[in-house]
């Protein structure tokens, strides 16, 4: 990359330099203020009095974030890596709603997606310990993925079966007017939410409902146990560095890493 691109990368991506740290701190405050503006704009009494001022501020922040997004694109060797990364997608989604509001009324409220950008606070404040713990939690979730998927399919099968049975047992007057609506009731009951908009009236239906409620406690406990078993496994995860790769913009490298573990570029 050219020297000016390296300089932009150092400011935009790195939190280890004074300029990069200051940039990220200003960016965080801009995110917080812009989210507050959206919340205030949703209050009708405030919008009627300060609607124009709030809209001007929102567009100002959107232009600022748009410039920042393009600076991130031009300061890395492989822009596609950033575009399709988690933060790249979040950064793009955080600026699109304001532009979409020109065509679709009400879409501007979606800019609250910007709150996800506050996750960068751990990197900016160099809380490497928290980054390491977050990586350990993410690894545990990934390791549990197959088991949780199988478990969810089993739960869905149970809700389909029990929902269908309740449709046959109960009458339309009780609210069980169709199989999909009965499945909805089974899901609400199995997850122990219990809205109460539909309730069984027959003795057999109430007996089946009681069984579903008891099963619901197991539904809550099993995924927790699966993930917990992965978390407590011995791990060799090292502290995570806050440094971002100049080539692919990826983070999460070990503190002693000399090369990017995603693309092999020298850090």
C-alpha positions in Angstrom: 0.0 0.0 0.0 1.0 3.6 -0.5 2.3 5.6 2.5 -0.9 7.7 2.8 -2.9 4.4 2.9 -0.7 3.1 5.7 -1.2 6.3 7.6 -5.0 6.1 7.3 -4.9 2.5 8.3 -2.9 3.4 11.4 -5.4 6.0 12.4 -8.6 4.1 11.5 -7.8 0.6 12.4 -5.2 0.7 15.2 -5.8 1.6 18.8 -2.2 1.5 19.9 -1.2 4.9 18.6 -2.3 8.2 20.0 -4.0 9.2 16.8 -5.7 5.9 16.4 -6.9 5.9 20.0 -8.3 9.4 19.7 -10.1 8.6 16.4 -11.8 5.6 18.0 -12.8 7.5 21.2 -14.3 10.2 19.0 -16.0 7.6 16.9 -17.5 5.9 20.0 -18.9 9.2 21.3 -20.4 9.9 17.8 -22.1 6.5 17.9 -23.6 7.1 21.3 -24.8 10.6 20.4 -26.3 9.5 17.1 -28.2 6.6 18.8 -29.5 9.1 21.4 -30.7 11.4 18.6 -32.7 8.5 17.1 -34.3 7.7 20.4 -35.2 11.4 21.0 -36.7 11.6 17.6 -39.1 8.8 18.4 -40.6 10.9 21.2 -43.4 12.9 19.5 -43.3 15.9 21.8 -39.5 16.4 21.2 -39.8 15.7 17.4 -42.5 18.3 17.0 -40.2 21.0 18.5 -36.7 19.9 17.5 -37.5 17.7 14.5 -35.5 19.8 12.0 -32.4 20.1 14.2 -32.5 16.3 15.0 -32.7 15.5 11.3 -29.7 17.7 10.5 -27.7 16.1 13.2 -28.6 12.6 12.1 -27.6 13.4 8.5 -24.3 14.9 9.7 -23.5 11.8 11.7 -24.5 9.5 8.8 -22.1 11.5 6.4 -19.4 11.2 9.0 -19.9 7.4 9.3 -20.0 7.1 5.5 -16.7 8.8 5.2 -15.3 6.5 7.9 -16.6 3.5 6.0 -14.9 4.4 2.8 -11.6 5.3 4.7 -11.7 1.7 6.0 -12.1 0.4 2.5 -9.2 2.3 0.9 -6.8 1.6 3.8 -6.6 -2.2 3.4 -5.2 -4.3 0.6 -8.3 -6.6 0.5 -11.4 -4.5 0.9 -13.7 -7.5 0.4 -12.4 -9.1 3.6 -13.6 -6.0 5.5 -16.9 -5.7 3.6 -18.0 -9.2 4.5 -16.6 -9.3 8.0 -18.8 -8.9 11.0 -17.8 -5.3 11.7 -17.9 -4.4 8.0 -21.5 -5.6 7.7 -22.5 -3.7 10.9 -20.7 -0.5 9.7 -22.7 -0.7 6.4 -26.0 -1.4 8.1 -25.5 1.5 10.4 -25.5 4.0 7.6 -28.0 2.5 5.2 -31.2 3.2 7.2 -30.8 7.0 6.9 -30.4 6.8 3.1 -33.3 4.4 2.9 -35.5 6.8 4.8 -35.5 8.9 1.7 -37.6 6.2 0.1 -39.2 4.3 3.0 -40.7 6.2 5.9 -39.7 5.0 9.3 -36.6 3.0 8.3 -34.4 5.6 10.0 -35.2 3.9 13.4 -33.0 1.0 12.3 -29.9 3.0 12.9 -30.0 1.7 16.4 -27.9 -1.1 14.8 -25.0 1.3 15.4 -25.1 0.2 19.0 -23.3 -3.0 17.8 -20.4 -0.8 16.9 -19.8 -0.1 20.6 -18.3 -3.6 20.8 -15.1 -1.9 19.6 -14.8 -0.4 23.1 -12.9 -3.5 24.3 -10.3 -3.1 21.5 -10.1 0.7 22.0 -9.5 0.5 25.7 -7.1 -2.3 25.2 -9.0 -4.7 27.4 -7.1 -7.7 26.1 -8.3 -9.9 28.9 -11.9 -9.3 28.0 -11.1 -9.9 24.3 -9.6 -13.3 25.3 -12.7 -14.2 27.4 -14.9 -13.2 24.5 -12.9 -15.4 22.1 -13.3 -18.3 24.6 -17.0 -17.8 24.7 -17.2 -17.7 20.9 -15.2 -20.8 20.6 -17.5 -22.6 23.1 -20.5 -21.5 21.1 -19.0 -22.8 17.9 -18.0 -26.1 19.5 -21.6 -26.5 20.7 -23.2 -25.6 17.4 -23.9 -29.1 16.1 -25.3 -30.4 19.4 -27.6 -27.3 19.8 -28.8 -27.6 16.2 -29.7 -31.3 16.8 -31.5 -30.3 20.0 -33.5 -27.6 18.4 -34.6 -29.9 15.6 -35.8 -32.3 18.4 -37.7 -29.5 20.1 -39.3 -28.4 16.9 -40.4 -32.0 16.2 -41.9 -32.2 19.7 -43.8 -28.9 19.2 -45.2 -30.0 15.8 -46.4 -33.3 17.3 -47.9 -31.9 20.5 -49.4 -28.9 18.6 -51.1 -31.3 16.2 -52.4 -33.5 19.1 -53.8 -30.4 20.8 -55.6 -29.4 17.6 -57.3 -32.9 17.6 -58.1 -32.8 21.3 -59.3 -29.2 21.7 -62.1 -27.4 20.0 -62.0 -24.2 17.9 -63.8 -22.4 20.6 -60.8 -22.9 22.9 -58.6 -21.0 20.3 -57.1 -24.1 18.6 -58.5 -23.2 15.2 -55.7 -24.7 13.1 -52.6 -26.8 13.4 -50.2 -23.8 12.9 -52.0 -21.9 15.7 -51.8 -25.0 17.9 -48.1 -25.3 17.2 -47.8 -21.6 18.2 -49.4 -22.5 21.5 -47.1 -25.4 22.0 -44.0 -23.2 21.4 -45.3 -20.6 23.8 -46.0 -23.2 26.5 -42.8 -25.2 25.9 -40.7 -22.1 26.3 -42.6 -21.3 29.6 -43.6 -17.9 28.2 -47.4 -18.5 28.6 -49.1 -15.5 26.9 -52.5 -16.9 27.9 -54.2 -15.9 24.6 -54.9 -19.6 24.0 -55.7 -22.1 26.8 -56.9 -25.7 26.7 -60.3 -26.3 28.2 -60.6 -30.1 28.2 -59.2 -32.4 30.9 -57.0 -34.2 28.4 -55.8 -31.0 26.9 -54.8 -29.6 30.3 -53.0 -32.9 31.1 -51.0 -32.6 27.8 -50.3 -28.9 28.6 -48.9 -29.9 32.0 -46.5 -32.4 30.4 -45.4 -29.7 28.0 -44.7 -27.3 30.8 -42.5 -29.8 32.6 -40.6 -30.5 29.4 -40.1 -26.8 29.1 -37.7 -26.7 32.1 -35.5 -29.3 30.3 -35.6 -27.2 27.1 -34.1 -24.3 29.1 -31.5 -26.4 30.9 -30.1 -28.5 28.0 -28.6 -25.8 25.8 -27.1 -24.1 28.9 -25.5 -27.4 29.9 -24.1 -28.0 26.4 -22.4 -24.6 26.2 -21.2 -24.7 29.9 -19.5 -28.1 29.3 -17.6 -26.5 26.4 -16.6 -23.4 28.4 -15.1 -25.4 31.3 -13.0 -27.5 29.0 -9.2 -26.7 29.3 -8.2 -24.1 26.8 -4.9 -22.8 25.6 -6.3 -19.6 24.3 -3.9 -16.7 24.7 -4.6 -13.1 25.3 -5.9 -11.4 22.2 -4.1 -8.5 20.6 -5.9 -5.3 19.5 -3.9 -5.1 16.3 -5.7 -5.2 12.9 -4.2 -6.8 9.8 -3.3 -4.3 7.0 -4.3 -6.7 4.4 -7.7 -8.2 5.5 -8.5 -5.9 8.5 -9.2 -8.9 10.7 -8.5 -8.7 14.5 -8.2 -11.3 17.3 -4.5 -12.2 16.9 -2.4 -13.6 19.7 -0.3 -11.0 21.5 2.9 -12.6 20.2 1.7 -13.1 16.7 3.9 -11.8 13.8 1.7 -12.8 11.0 -2.1 -12.7 10.4 -3.7 -16.0 11.1 -6.4 -15.3 8.5 -4.4 -14.3 5.4 -0.8 -14.8 6.4 0.2 -11.1 5.9 3.0 -9.8 8.2 1.5 -7.8 11.1 
